[in-house]
């Protein structure tokens, strides 16, 4: 049976670019520093409106972003394989440059900065005792260490998915429902297990869904008319996560805990990711054209650097400038810092890329994964 190659129209490409922009901004929200080392514990009776807004954004668009980006990556990888009739050499070469090399660069830079800081104060570097621990900080060989490089582990899993994509494509062709159901089962119930090939099963599950959509040549605009429904469901599911984390439905949470399960991980997180992902995607159909599309085109070349560098750069800005002047998470002004975080990260990324271009066009291409080219005047 001949597989039809999905056609990436200009409108679809624009939607994918806008989706990436919204997802990366959502992921940055998750990592806006607040001076608190552990996840915040709160009660609905004492939490401020600003804090609840932060949690709502994190549990909604923030939690969905990695999943939707994985779907998009799987979709594009499948198209590349279908067009090349199964030849994966070009796909591997491109993704090595665009994903793996920048991951290692930014992981190494972050490790170096914290290593230098560790001479004056304790940092996460002190927790990396063995050689494997240190390698995991940058390469994520066997686990995802908790710290300022954690977000880069997403790139590691994404690159591994690309390496597995020829096998995944073949498996989806022959056993699509069995494979997707199996991966979905592992994702929902295997959240507390650490894999070695794939560290977060969510990534390969969502990546496979994207490949399935491409292989079946699914019409990507088919659900656009359901945006209001997805938006309501997204708000409800994210709100439910916030409520449960604030102490609601304690009895139900205990019932799951008695069976060795976490209610949020098994029920609420998958729903939040699903409905928020569908909301983001269908929302792009409304945002296409006009001012939003202009801004996406304008800032897309810097988006990847913003993702890679945001944890390090926002941490530096927060502890050196914001916290001394305005305080940390306890301040009433913290919500301003939180909402501005992704845009601060984007502004810093623009400066980094422009400086890199002046230093060396090749260096600029390296840190952006080949996503930006030097102006002809510089070459």
N, C-alpha and C positions, 0 to 999 in steps of 0.2 A: 504493500500500500504506500503510495507516494504521499509524503508529508508536505503540505503547503507551507511556504515560508511566509510568516507574518510580515506585513508591510508596515514599516515604520514611517508613517506620514509625518510631515512637519508638525502637525498638531499633536501627534503622539509624542514626538521628541520633546516638544515644548512642555507637555504634561509631565513627562518623566523628569525633565530639568526642574520644574516647579515642585514636583514631589520630593526630589532630592533636597531642594532648598528647605522646604517645610520640615522634612524629617531631620535634617542636620540641626536646624534651629531647635527642634524639639529635643534632640539628644543632648544639646548643650545645656538646655534648661535643667536636665537631670544632674549635671555636674557643676552647677554654679556654686562656688565655695561659700560656706557660711560660718566657718570657724568651728564647726562641730565635727568631731571625729567619727562618731557613730550615727546610725540612722536615727532621726528624731522620734522620740516617743511622746505622744500627746493625747490629750483628752478633748472630746468635743465640747466639754463645758468650759475649758480654759483656753483653747486655741483661738488666736485672733483671726479676723477675716483675711488679713494679708497672708498669714501662714496657711490657711485653708486654700486660698487661691494658688499658692505655690504648690501645695500637695496635689491639687486638682490638675494642674498643668503637667506635673511630673507623672502622675498616674494615668493621664489621658494620652495626649500627643507624645509625651516623652517616652512612655512605655511602649507605644506602638511603633516608634520610629525605626528601631533596628529590624523589626519584623517586616515592615513595608519596604525598607531598603533592600532587604534580602530577597523579597519577592521580585523587585525590579531587577536586581543583579541576576537572579536565576532566569528571568525572562530574556534578558539581553544575551546571557551566555548561551541559552538554547538557540536563539536566533543565529548567533555566530556559528554554532556547530551545524545547524541545519543548512545554512548557506554554504558552508565549507564542506558539506557532505561528510561530516564526522571527523574531519581533520582538526586536531586541537593544538597544533604547534603555534599558530598565530595567536589564538586565544590565550595560551599559556604565556607567551612572550609579552603580550600587552598587559595582562593582569599582573605579571611579575613586576613590571615597571610601575604600573598604576596603583598597586595595592601593597605588595610585599616590601619593596624598597623603601617607600615612604614610611611604612610601619616601623621598620628597623631604624631608620634615621631618627624619627621623632621619639621613639622609645629610648634610643641611646642618648639623645639630647636631654630628655627628661631625667633619665637616670643620672647623667653627669651633673646636671644642675642640683639635684637633691643630694648627690654624693658630696658635692662641695659644701652645701648648706649643712650637711650632717656633722661637719667639723665644729659648728657653733651651736647646734641644737639637734635633738633626736628627729630622725625622719624615717620613712618607711624603708629606706635602704638598710637600716640596722636589722630589720626582720629577715633580710635575705642573707642567710648564714652560709649556705653551701653554694657551690658553683652552679648547680642546677637551679637553685632559688634565684641567683643573679641572672641566669640565662632566661628564666621564665619572665622576668620583669620586662625584657625586650622582645623575646621570641615566642613566649607562651607555649613552650614545648609540651608541658604536661599539666599545667593548671593556669588559672587566672589569678595572679596575686592581687590582693586588695591594695589599691594605691593609685597614684596619678597616671599610670599607664593602662589602667583597667579598660578604658574605652577602646584602646588600640587592639585589644584582643578580638574585637569584632572583625577587624581587618584580617586577622589571622584565620579565623573560622571561614570568612568569606573567600579567602584565597584557597583554603583547603577544599571548599565546595567547588571552586572552579577546577581544581585538579581532579575532583571526582565527577565533574559534570558529564564527561562522555559515558561513564558507567551509569550515572543517574538518568541520563537521557534514554539509554537503552532500557533501563529498568522501568521507566515511566511508560515507554512504548508498549512493553509487554505485561507489566504488572502494576499499572498506575494506581488503581484503588488499593491494592494490597500494600504497596509501598507507602502511599500517602497516609493510609490509616495506621500503618505500623509506626511511621515517623511521628504522626500526631499522638499516638498512644505513648511513645517514649518521651515526647516533649511534655505532655501533661503530667505523667506519673513519674518521669525520671528527672525531675527538676533538681533533686538533691544528689544526683550522681555526677561524678566528674569523668567525662570521657577523655580520651587521649587524641583520637583522630579529630573529633569535633568536640570542643569544650562546652559549647552551648547548643543543645539540640534544637532550640528555637530557630537558629540560623539555617541549618540544613533542611528543616521542615519547611520554612518559608521559602527558601531557595528552590526547593523541589516544586512547591506550588507555582512559583514563577515559571519554571521550566514546563510544567504541565499546561499552563495558560498559553505559552508560546506554541507548544507541540499541538495543542488542540485548536490553535488559531482563534482563540476566544475574542469576541468583540469587547474591547476594553472600556467602551463607553456604555455598555449595556445597562449598568446599574446607576448611571448618573441621575436618573429621575428620582432615585430613592435617597438622595442626599438628606432631606429633612428627617427621614426615618433613621438613617445611620447617625445623624447628629444627635438626635434624642437618645438613642441607645448608647452612644458614646458618652454623653453627659451622665446618663444613669449609671453606666458601668464604672466610670471613673469616680463618680460620687460614691458608689457603693464601696470601692476600695478605700477611699478616704474615711468613710464612716466606720468600716470594720477595723481599720488600723487605729481609729480613735476610740475603739472599745465597744462598738455596736455589734450585735449578733454574737456575743461572747459564747452563748450556749452552743450555737451551730459550729463555731470555730473549735470548741472543745470536742464536739462529736467527731470532727475530722481528725483532730490531734490524737484522739484515742486510737485511731486506726493508722497512725503514723503518717498522716497527710496534713498539708497546710491548705486551709480553705482558700486563701488568696491565690496560691500557686495553681491549684487544681481547677478552681472555678472562676474567680474574678479576674485574674491576670489574663488568661486566654480570651475572655470576653472583652475586656478592655482593649487588648491588642487588636482583636478582630474588628470591633466596631469603630475604633479610632482610626485604624488603617483604612477602612472603607470610607470613613468620613473625609480623611485627608485626600484620598484619591478622587472621590467624586467632587470634592470642593474645588479641585484644580480646574474642573470643567467650567466653573463659574468665574474663576480668577483669571483664566486665559485671556490675553488681549489687554490692551491698555497699560496702565501704570504698573501693575504687578508683573506682567511679562517683561516690561522694560527693565525693572529692577532685578529680576531673576537673570536676565541676559547680562546685565551690568556686573553683578556680583558672583555669578557662577564660577568664574575662573579662580576665585579665592576661597570657594566654599570648602574644598578638601583640606586646605591648610588650616582653615578655621576649625574644622573637626579635629584634625590631628593635634593642633597646638592649644586648643581652648582650655584644657584642664590646667596645663602649666602656666599659661599666660594669665588666665583669670585668677589663679592662686597668687601669682606675683602681685597683680594689681590689687587684689583684695587685702592681702596682709601688709602691703607696703603703703597703700594709699587709702582705700576705702575704710577699713576697720579702724585705723588710727584716727580718722576724721569723724566717722559717723557710727562706729560701733559694729557689732556682729549681728547674729541672727536675732538677738533680743531687742534690737533697735527697731523703732517704728518706721525707720527709713529703709530697712532691709529690703522691703518689697520693691523699692525703686531699683536697687542694685540687682535683685533677682530678675526683674523684667528687662533690665538693660543688658544683662549678661551676654546673651547671644550676639547682640549688636556691638558690644565692646569687643568680643572675640573676633567678630568679622572685621572690625576696624583695625585691630592689631594684625590680623592675617593679611590685610591689604598692604600694610606697612612692611611686613616681613617679605612678601612677594616682591614688592617694588624695590626694596633694598637688595634682595637676592638677585634681581635682574641687573642691578647696577654692578654688583660684585662679579657675577658670572651667569650668563644665560643658561649654561649647562647645570649649574647649581640650582637655579630656579626651577628648571625642569625636573630635577631630582626630587626636590622637596614637595613639588606639586604632583608628582607621579606622571609627569608629561602632560598635565592638563592646561598648562600655559606655556606659550612660546614667547621668545624674546622679540621685541620690535626689530624690524629690519635694520633700523639705524644703529642698533647696538651690536648686531651680529657682525 
